[in-house]
Amino acid sequence: MRKYILEVESELKKLADKTYKESNDRFNIPRSVGVSSEKLKARLKEGFSFSKLPNVEQWKIWNFIMRNSRMHEAQMSALRFAEDRIEAIGKQEWNYLRGWVDFIDNWAHSDVLSKIYSFLFERHSDLIFPTFQKWNKSKNPWKQRTSVVSLIYYASPKRKAPPVKLVLEMVEPLINVKDKYIQKGIGWTLRECYNLYPKETLVFIHQHIKQLSTDAFSYATEKLDKKTKELLKEFR
C-alpha cells in the first residue's frame, strides 16, 4: 500500500505551485504543497496506476492514503474520490469513512467530509446518527464541528432534511465551545436550518442571541432580511 502513497504524492508534487501554497498557508491549510482544486480534480480524472482496479480495491487504497499520508492534497484526493461516488456510497463505505474524521485537522478537509457524511446520514440516519451524537460530545473539535455540519450541509428541496428538533438539539451543546471553526460550523448549520425551518430557527437564534459568537451569528443570519437582522443585533 505504501507504494500508492508514494505514487500519488509524487504526481501531486509535480503540480505544486508556490503561490498557491502561500495562499493555503494564509488560510490555515496545513501540509500543503500548493495544488489548486482545478488541477487536483483534473489529475484525479487522469487516474493512477490503481484507478482501473475493482472499486472495492480502490476504496482500500484511498482509505490507506487518507489515514497514512501527511500531504494535504493526497488526503484531499481520497476525499474527492469518495465525493465523486457520493450517489453510490452506503453502509459498506461507511465502514471506511467513519474513521476518516480522525485524520481531519483543517476546515477544507472537514467541509468535504461533512458533505459526504450528509448524504450517508440522509440515507442511513439510524445507523449514522449515534456516531454523530458521540462526536458531538467529543473533545476533538473537528468531530464536534462535523457532528453538526453533516446534518444538512446545504439545504435543498431535492434532499430529505432531518427534523428541526434534532438539528437544534445538536447545535445547542456547542454554542459556548471556544473554537473558531466550531463556531463557524454552528453558524453554517443554523443558516441552512433557517432555509428549511425559518420560524423554528429564528426562535432558536433569538433564544441564544447573547451566547452566539460573532462568527456563529454572522453565518447564521446571512440569509435573513436586513430588518430582521438589525432587530436581532439590538438584542446582542
C-alpha positions in Angstrom: 0.0 0.0 0.0 2.9 2.4 0.8 3.8 2.4 -2.9 0.4 4.0 -3.7 1.0 6.8 -1.3 4.4 7.5 -2.9 2.8 7.4 -6.4 0.0 9.9 -5.5 2.3 12.2 -3.6 4.9 12.2 -6.3 2.4 13.0 -9.0 0.8 15.8 -7.0 4.2 17.4 -6.2 4.6 17.8 -10.0 1.6 20.2 -9.9 2.9 22.2 -6.9 2.6 26.0 -7.2 4.5 28.1 -4.7 1.9 30.9 -4.9 -0.9 28.6 -4.2 0.9 27.1 -1.3 1.4 30.5 0.2 -2.3 31.1 -0.2 -3.1 27.9 1.6 -0.8 28.8 4.4 -2.7 32.1 4.8 -6.0 30.2 5.0 -4.6 27.8 7.6 -4.4 24.8 5.3 -1.5 22.7 6.8 0.9 20.3 5.0 0.0 21.7 1.5 2.4 21.6 -1.4 0.2 24.0 -3.3 -2.1 22.3 -5.8 -5.2 24.1 -6.9 -8.6 22.4 -6.7 -8.9 22.6 -10.5 -5.5 20.9 -11.1 -6.2 18.3 -8.4 -9.6 17.3 -10.0 -8.0 17.2 -13.4 -5.2 14.9 -12.2 -7.7 12.6 -10.5 -9.6 12.3 -13.8 -6.4 11.1 -15.5 -6.2 8.4 -12.9 -3.3 6.5 -11.2 -1.9 3.0 -11.7 -4.6 1.6 -9.5 -7.6 3.5 -11.0 -8.8 0.6 -13.1 -8.8 -1.9 -10.2 -12.3 -3.0 -8.9 -14.0 -0.3 -6.9 -13.6 -2.3 -3.7 -9.8 -2.4 -4.1 -9.7 1.4 -4.9 -11.6 2.1 -1.7 -8.9 0.1 0.3 -6.1 2.1 -1.3 -7.7 5.5 -0.8 -8.6 4.6 2.7 -4.9 3.8 3.4 -3.9 7.1 1.8 -6.3 9.1 3.8 -5.1 7.5 7.0 -1.3 7.5 6.3 -0.4 10.4 4.0 0.7 13.6 5.6 0.2 15.6 2.4 -2.9 17.8 2.3 -3.5 17.2 -1.4 -3.1 13.5 -1.1 -5.7 13.3 1.6 -8.0 15.7 -0.4 -7.6 13.3 -3.3 -9.1 10.5 -1.1 -11.9 12.8 -0.1 -12.6 13.7 -3.7 -12.6 10.0 -4.7 -15.4 9.5 -2.1 -17.2 12.6 -3.1 -17.3 11.6 -6.8 -19.1 8.4 -5.7 -21.5 10.2 -3.3 -24.6 8.9 -5.0 -23.5 5.3 -4.6 -21.9 5.2 -1.2 -23.7 3.2 1.5 -23.2 1.1 4.6 -20.2 -0.7 3.3 -18.3 2.5 2.6 -19.3 3.9 6.0 -17.0 1.3 7.5 -14.1 3.2 5.9 -15.5 6.7 6.0 -16.4 7.0 9.7 -12.8 6.7 10.6 -11.6 9.5 8.3 -12.7 12.1 10.7 -9.8 11.1 13.0 -7.4 12.4 10.3 -9.1 15.8 9.9 -7.2 18.9 11.0 -8.4 21.7 8.8 -11.6 23.2 7.5 -11.1 22.3 3.8 -11.0 18.6 4.5 -13.7 18.9 7.1 -16.1 20.6 4.7 -15.7 17.9 2.0 -16.0 15.0 4.5 -19.1 16.7 6.1 -20.7 16.8 2.6 -20.1 13.1 2.2 -21.4 12.3 5.6 -24.5 14.4 5.0 -25.5 12.1 2.1 -24.9 9.0 4.1 -26.9 10.4 7.0 -29.8 11.2 4.7 -29.9 7.5 3.6 -28.9 5.7 6.8 -29.8 8.1 9.6 -30.5 5.3 12.1 -27.0 3.8 11.5 -25.1 7.1 11.5 -26.8 9.4 13.9 -25.5 7.6 17.1 -21.9 8.3 15.8 -22.8 12.0 15.3 -24.1 12.1 18.8 -20.8 10.6 20.1 -18.8 13.1 18.1 -20.9 16.0 19.4 -19.6 15.2 22.9 -16.0 14.6 21.8 -13.1 16.7 23.0 -11.9 16.7 19.4 -13.2 20.0 17.9 -13.2 18.6 14.3 -15.5 15.8 15.4 -17.7 18.3 17.1 -17.9 20.5 14.1 -18.6 17.5 11.8 -21.4 16.4 14.1 -23.5 19.5 13.2 -22.3 20.5 9.7 -23.0 17.0 8.4 -26.7 17.2 9.4 -27.7 19.3 6.5 -24.6 20.7 4.8 -26.5 22.6 2.1 -30.3 22.8 2.3 -32.1 21.6 -0.9 -35.7 20.8 -1.7 -34.3 17.7 -3.5 -32.9 16.2 -0.3 -34.6 14.8 2.7 -34.0 17.1 5.7 -33.6 15.9 9.3 -36.2 17.2 11.8 -35.6 20.7 13.1 -35.7 19.5 16.7 -32.8 17.1 16.0 -30.7 19.8 14.4 -31.2 22.4 17.1 -30.6 19.9 19.9 -27.2 19.0 18.3 -26.2 22.7 17.9 -27.1 23.8 21.4 -24.4 22.0 23.3 -21.7 23.5 21.1 -22.8 27.2 21.4 -20.3 28.0 24.1 -17.4 26.0 22.8 -14.5 28.4 22.2 -13.3 27.2 18.8 -13.4 29.3 15.7 -14.2 26.5 13.3 -16.9 25.0 15.6 -18.5 28.5 15.8 -18.4 28.9 12.0 -19.9 25.4 11.7 -22.7 26.3 14.1 -23.5 29.4 12.1 -23.4 27.4 8.8 -25.8 24.8 10.2 -28.2 27.4 11.6 -28.1 29.2 8.2 -29.1 26.0 6.3 -31.6 25.1 9.0 -33.2 28.5 8.6 -33.6 27.8 4.9 -35.6 24.8 5.8 -37.3 25.8 9.0 -37.2 29.6 9.2 -39.7 30.1 12.1 -38.2 27.5 14.5 -34.6 28.5 13.7 -35.3 32.2 14.2 -36.8 31.5 17.6 -33.7 29.4 18.5 -31.3 32.3 17.4 -33.3 34.8 19.4 -33.2 32.5 22.5 -29.4 32.2 22.2 -28.7 35.7 20.8 -26.3 36.7 23.6 -24.5 33.4 23.6 -23.8 33.2 19.8 -20.3 34.2 18.9 -19.6 36.8 16.2 -18.7 34.1 13.7 -21.8 32.0 14.5 -24.2 35.0 14.4 -22.7 36.3 11.1 -23.1 32.9 9.3 -26.5 32.1 10.9 -28.1 35.4 9.9 -26.6 35.5 6.4 -29.9 34.8 4.7 -32.1 37.0 6.9 -33.6 40.2 5.5 -31.9 43.3 6.7 -34.7 44.5 9.0 -34.8 41.2 10.9 -31.0 41.0 11.2 -30.8 44.6 12.6 -33.5 43.8 15.1 -31.6 40.8 16.3 -28.4 42.9 16.6 -30.2 45.2 19.0 -30.7 42.2 21.4 -26.9 41.4 21.3 
